[in-house]
Amino acid sequence: QVQLVESGGGLVQPGGSLRLSCAASGSIFEINVMGWYRQAPGKERELVATITDGGSTNYADSVKGRFTISRNNAKNTVYLQMNSLKPEDTAVYYCNAAYSWGVEVWGQGTLVTVSS
């Protein structure tokens, strides 16, 4: 199974954009579902977006229309393009890989802070 490393987090103004990357140590071609989750201060971890090996995507209602998840199998990387960021998007964002046989792998997280 792969190791995942998130990057791209940082401080951004409300309404701004940020692109997160999740780099895998190995091929993600065989990973059924990859996703982004986030955990805001004082909150539980929640689903942000997922993408299947077939390219199907799902988004949390709170980010739908603003965030886009994508997968580049050749680069073994999944991305989360975040636009129109809001203060409530502030959280540690985690990459997740879910194999079809039930194994899940998590990255260490990258902090996104949306503030003026």
PEGIUR-V555034 format. One record per backbone hydrogen bond with DSSP energy under -0.5 kcal/mol. CO is the residue of the C=O (numbers start at 1). NH is the residue of the N-H. If there is no record, write none. Layout:
CO_NH ; CO_NH
This chain:
3_25 ; 4_108 ; 5_23 ; 7_21 ; 10_113 ; 12_115 ; 13_16 ; 15_84 ; 16_85 ; 18_20 ; 18_82 ; 20_80 ; 21_7 ; 22_78 ; 23_5 ; 28_31 ; 30_32 ; 32_53 ; 33_98 ; 34_51 ; 35_96 ; 36_48 ; 36_49 ; 37_94 ; 38_46 ; 39_92 ; 40_43 ; 46_38 ; 48_60 ; 49_36 ; 50_58 ; 51_34 ; 52_55 ; 56_52 ; 58_50 ; 60_63 ; 60_64 ; 63_66 ; 63_67 ; 66_83 ; 68_81 ; 70_79 ; 71_73 ; 72_75 ; 72_76 ; 72_77 ; 73_76 ; 76_24 ; 77_72 ; 78_22 ; 79_70 ; 80_20 ; 80_82 ; 81_68 ; 81_83 ; 82_18 ; 85_15 ; 86_89 ; 87_90 ; 91_93 ; 91_112 ; 92_39 ; 93_110 ; 94_37 ; 95_107 ; 96_35 ; 97_99 ; 97_105 ; 98_33 ; 99_102 ; 103_99 ; 105_97 ; 110_93 ; 111_10 ; 112_91 ; 112_114 ; 113_12 ; 113_115
